[in-house]
């Protein structure tokens, strides 16, 4: 990946650590084609006026495309790409109306350590805390409780820091998109409880009225 913006140049190489994941199990969960590489080794350089910094870490590569794009019809979404510290990932999403609090088409994708994907629509999202942008006055839910009964997983997800709003060219004007952290628990088949933690990325679209 090569990006140049004003006085910053970023060069990053992504190397997948798992096979490609077809989101929804078939790569087309909600009238859009969708695949992800949910865990990658990332390394490269960031160049600024202060010099060049070598960086290395882990990343997520997401690709979604198609003609039935919800933004054109007043649909936003709450999206989470979460990397658990035990080597698994969760891709979670629900769509929402830009003009009301109604949500629909929830989904949860659990990718195991070998890259096998499990899919369910049985997932519930609950907003716990909001942050109001001083620039746009949009109220974004930046802390969540997420329950996935089919996977016996309960999560608490929150923004790493509140102000991660991004200006966007076009009618959207701005979205909230940034880093988050998580903790939670999973009930195992033997009824023992396993603690979960990790980090990820959260995208909140359609909150600027």
N, C-alpha and C positions, 0 to 999 in steps of 0.2 A: 504494500500500500504506500502510495506516494502522495503527500499533501503539501501544498505551499499556500500560506496565508500571511500576507504582509511580511513581517520579519521572522516568521517561524516556518521551518521546513521539517517535515516528519517522514521518515522512511522506515517502514516496518515490514517484516516477513512473518507470515502466519504459517505454522506447520501443524496440521490436524493431528490430534492424539487419539481420535476416535473416528469411526466411519461416519459418513453423512447420515443425518437424521431426517427422515421424511415426516414433517410435522403433521399431526393428526393420524399418523399411521400410513397414509397414502399420499402425502405431499400436497393435499388440497382440502384442508379442513373447512374453510368457509368461503368457497368460490374464488379463492386466490391460490396460486401455486406457492409452496413454501418449503424451504429446506434450511437446515442449520448444521454447522460444525460447532458443537457446543463447548468444546475444550481444545484449545490450540496453544502451542508454545509460540510466544511472540517475542521477537528481538529486532533491534534496529537502532536508529539514532534520531535524536531530536536536536535540531540546530536552531539557535537563536543568536541574537547580537552578543550574548555573553559567552558563546562558545558552543561546543558539541557535547552532548551527553549520550552515552551508550545506555540502552534500556533493555530489560528482559523481564518477561512475566508470562501470564496466561491471558488468553482472550477468547472471544466468542464471535463467530461469523454467522450472520443472519441474512437470508435473501428471500424476499417475498415479492411476487409480481402477478399481474393480471389486469383485466379490464374492469372488473367489478370492485373498484376501490372505494371504500366507504366514505372517505373524506369528501367525495363529490356529492354525496347524498346526506350530509349532515351527521355522519357517524364517526365517533371518536373511539378511543380504547384505553384500557389499562393493561400494560404489558410488562412481564417480568421475565428476565433471563437470569437464572440463579445457578451458581456453581457451588455445590455442597462440598465441604471439606473431606467427605468420605469418598470422593471421586465420581459422584453422580451429579446430574443436572436436572433442573426443572424449567420448562418453558410454560408459562402461565399467561392466560389472556382472557379478557372479557371485552365485548364491544359495548358502547354506550351511546345514547342520544346526546347530541350537542345541546338540545333544547330542554332536557329534563334529566332526572336522576335515574331513568330506566336503563337497566343493563340487560344484555342478552348474549347468547352464544359463548358461554364460558367454556374454557378448555384447560386441561392440564396434561402435559407431556413429561413423563419421567424417563430419563435416559440413564441406564445402569452403567456400571463400570466398563462393560464390554461394548457398549453402544446400542444395546437392545432398547427399543422404545416401547413404553406402555402409555396408552392414551385413555382419557376419560373426560366426560362432560360434567362429572359429579365434583364440582369445586365451587366453593363459596368465598366471596371477597367481602371484607368489612373494613370500611375506612375508620381509622382511629384518631388521626390528627391531620389538620390542614395547615398549609402555609400560604399566605397571601403575598403575591408578587408586588413589590413596590413600584414596578415599572408598568405592569399591565392590569393590576388589581385582580387577576385571576386567582381563584382559590384551588390549590392542588392538594389532593390527599397524599401526604408523603409518609404516612405510617399506616400499616395494614395488618389485619389478622386474616390469614388464608387457610381454609380448611379443605382437605382433600380426603373425604371418607374412604373412597375406594382404595387409596394407597395408605390409609391409616396415618396420615401426616397432618400435623398442625404447625403452622408457621407464623412467626412474627417478623415482618419485614419493615424496615424504615430507611429513609434517605440517610446517606452518610453525612450530608449537611443540607440545609433547606434550599438555598438559592442555587438551583441548577436549571433554571429556566433558560431556554434558547430561543433567540429571535429567528423567525422563519420568513422567507420571502413568499408572498402570496396571501390568500385569504385567511390562513391559519394565524398569521402574525407571530405566534410563539407557541412552544410546547415545553413541557417539563421532561427532561431526559438526562439521567445521570446515575451515579453510583449509589448502591444501597448495600446494607448488611442484613443478615438474617440469623435468627435462632429459632428453635422449635423442638418438636419431639415426634417420634415415629413409634407406633405400637407394633411390635414384632408378632409373628404367628404364635409364639409361646407366651404372648401377653406381657413380655418384658418391654420396658420403655427405653428407647435409644435417643439420646440427645442429638440434635442437628444444629450445625452452624455453617456459615459460609458467607459469600458476598455475591454481588451481581449488578444488574443494570435494570433500571425501571424507566418506563416511558408512559407518560400521561398526556393524552391528546384529546382536544375538544373542550377544554375548560375556559377558554377565552371567548366570552359571549359578545 
